[in-house]
Amino acid sequence: MKLILPAQDHFTVTAIDMEPTAAELDQIEREMPVISAEVELLDAQIMTLDRLPNEVDARRIRRAGRKVLAARRELANQAEAGGAA
């Protein structure tokens, strides 16, 4: 069997390439409310995987879903305001 491998010098990742840039870190910081809200929604959904959701679980999932939508709306509004300015 003959292995086909890429040339290493074209695909080797250097230490510089592994670190996020300042712009990427700023973008992550701006998106952090959305990320946190999505994690909260995922946690609420995971809790109900092995059982039927009761009323409290359903409320928790709905509340987390609304929080995700609100965080995404806020991020979109910030992006729109930043793009218009």
TALINLIN-V64027 format. One record per pair of residues at least 24 apart in sequence whose ideal C-beta (glycine too) atoms are under 6 Angstrom apart, sorted by the first residue. I is the first residue (numbers start at 1). GAP is how many residues later the second one is. If there is no record, write none. Layout:
i:I gap:GAP
i:I gap:GAP
This chain:
i:33 gap:38
i:34 gap:37
i:34 gap:38
i:34 gap:41
i:37 gap:30
i:37 gap:31
i:37 gap:34
i:38 gap:30
i:40 gap:24
i:41 gap:24
i:41 gap:27
